Amino acid sequence: MKIIVLTTFTPHHIYFVKKISNYYDINTIIVEKECLAPPFNTYHAYEAERYDYERKELLNDEDLKFNNFSKTLEFKNINDEACVKFISNQKPDVIISFGTGIIKNSIIQRCRQGIINLHGGDPQFYRGLDSHLWAIYHKDFSNLKVCLHRINNILDDGEIIDMRSIKIKKNLELYMLRSENTKLCVELTLSALKKFDKKGVFEFFPQKIKGRYYSFMPNVLKEICLTNFNRFIMSL
């Protein structure tokens, strides 16, 4: 099974690749170097805590790189012509997307089974960016989920392969949430790859409804999320 991973450079993405590579050989890791930037301030102080926590919790403060686990290529944009050409020449069985920008049809059609994507949230309610934060903002804690779905030409609209809820524990802080999300991403992906390895296809079901699209969350709303999350944890 030839696997290609599309991602960006962050501690939690390195952790994901590390865990998957423990069970399956990854042919190539493709890193998107430039991400879409919003025209307003989105940074909140909890994100610095999140980075430090993920370095410790997920990587044990090791200075790991993607090329510790597989051949790694970098492209400015995941849809660059050179990237599309490389993927086409590789003829992958599975392409896993975790944390990149929008993937266009020029790449989607290069994989017979289609690209599978990890989405933080239930796309039937929250599509787009910062899905967990938007669920917290709306005090919709039942939708703190992780979804593995196929990619089509509509953002976060593809058929669902697997979806599970994040276990929210009483001592959880908001800066820890992405780590829990990533651990669940590993579980969903390994389960799907195991089934694919046996049958040569993914099992999936269509989304029942089309969720609302959300964009970047401004920093002032993240402060509300922090309050909402802490109050929810205290109520457990």
N, C-alpha and C positions, 0 to 999 in steps of 0.2 A: 504494500500500500504506500503510494507516494503522497506525502503530506507537505503542503506549503502553508505557512502561517503568515498572515498579514497583520501587522501591529504597529505600535509606537513605543518609544523608549521610556519606560517607567518601571519602578521596582515591581509593581504588581504584575505587569506584563512579562517581565523576566521570570518571576516566580511561576507564572502559568506555563511558560515554555519549558522551564526546568522540570516541572511535574509531568507534563505530557511526554517529554523526552525520556523519562524513566520507564515508560511503557512502549512507546512507539518512536521509531526513527523519523525525525523531521528532515525532509529533503532540503528545504531552504526556509529561512526566516526573512521576510521582506519588511523593512522598517520604513514607514512614512515619516519624513523628516519635518515637513511643514504642516501644521494643523490650522484649521479655520480659527481666526481670532475675532471675538466680538468687538463692537465699537464702544463698549462701556465696561466699567470695572466689574469683574466677577470674582476677584480674589478675596478670600476670607482667611483670617488667622488660623482657623482650625485645619486648613490645608497644609500648613507647615508641620503641625502635629501629626497629620495623616502621613506625610512623607517620612518623617522620622520613625513613626510606628511601623510602617510597611517595611522599611529597611531592616528593622529589628525583627519583627514578627515573621515576615515572609522570607527574608534573605539572611537572617542572622548576622546582619551588618557586613556580610561578605561583599566584596567589590566584583560582582558578577556582571558579565556582558552576554549578549545573545550568542556571540560566537563561541562561548563556552559550551554550547549545546548543539549548534549546527552552523552550516554555512550561512552567512548573513549578508544581505544586500540592502543598500539604502537608496531610496528614491525621494525626490522632492515631493512628489504626489503619487499616490498609489495607482492612479490612472495614466501616468506618464507612458508615452509610446514604448519606451525602452522596457518598462516594467511589464506591460502587456505582452510584448514580444518574448520576454524571458519566460513568463508563465505559459504562453502558448507552446514554446519549444519544450518545456518540461512535461507537458501533458499530465498534470497531477490528477490523482484519484479523488483527493479531498483538499479543499482550501478552507482554512479556518480564519475567520476575521475576528479580531478582538481589539477594538479601540481606534480604528482608522476612520477617516472621513468617508463620505459617500462613495460607494464602489459602483462604477458604471458597467453597462452591459458588455463593453468590450472585454472585460475580465470575467464577468459572470458566465458568459458563453464558452469560456475556455475550460470549464470543468463540467463533465457530464452530469454529475449529481448536483451541481450547483454549489455555490459557496455557502458554508454555514457560519452564522454570526452569533456572537454572544451579546446579549442585550440586558442591561441592568434594569429590570422592570418587566411588567406585563405589557407587551406592545398593543394588546387589545384595549388598553386604557392610556398608556403613556408611551408615545413614540418620540424619537428624537434624542435630545441631549438631557443630561442631568435628571434622568427619570426617577431615580430614588429620591433625590432632593425634592422634586415636584410632588411626589407622593407624600413625603413628610410635610411639605408646605400645606398640602390639602388635608393633613392629618389622616391620610389613607394608609395606615400602617399595614393593613392586610395585603397591600400590593407591593410590599418590599420583596420582590421576587427576582429570579434570574431566569432568563429565557434563552434557549438555543433554537434558532430558527434558520430556515433557508433564506437566501437573499434573492429578491426579484427587483423589478425596476421601480418599485415604490418603497420608500424608506420604512424599514421595520414592519413590512407587510407580509413577508413570506411565511410559508407553512411552518408550524411549530413542531420541533422534534422532541423537545423536553422542556419542562418548566417546573421549578421548585421554589418554595418560600425560604427566605433567609431566616435562620433561627435567631430570634432576638432575645438575648439574655439580659438579666437585670443589671449586670455590671458593664454593659456595652456603652461605649462612647461613640459619638457621631464620627470621630476621626478613625474609628476602628471598622466602620461599616463596609468600606470598600475592600478591606482584607477578607471579611467574611463572604462578601460577594465573589471575590476571586477564587476562594477555596471551593465555593459551590460551582463556579465556572469550570474548574478542573473536573469535578465529579460529573457534571453533565456531559462534558466533552469526552471523557474516558468511557462513559457508558455508551454514548453514541458511536464512538469509534469501534468499540468492541462488537456492537451489533453489525456495523458496516463491514467489519473484517470477516464476519461469518456469512453475511447475506449479500454483500456487494452493493447494497442500497441503504438509504436512510429511511426509517419509518417516520411518518409525520402526519399531521392533521391540519386542516385550514383554520385560520383565525375566524372567530365567529363574528367579531365586530372590528371596525377600524378605529383604533385609538386616536385621541387628540395628539397633534404634534406640539412638542415643546422645544424651545431653543435654550440657549445659555441662561442660567439663573444669575441675576445681578447679585452683587455682594450683600446688599441690604436685605434681600429676601433670604439669603443664607443665614443671616442672624435670626430670622424668624424660624427657620428650620431647626436651628440649634436649640432654641427655646422649646419648640414643639417636641423635638426628639427627647430632650431631657425630661420633660413633663411626662411623656409616654413611658419612659423607662422607670421613672419614680412610681408610676401607677401599677407596675407589674407585681 
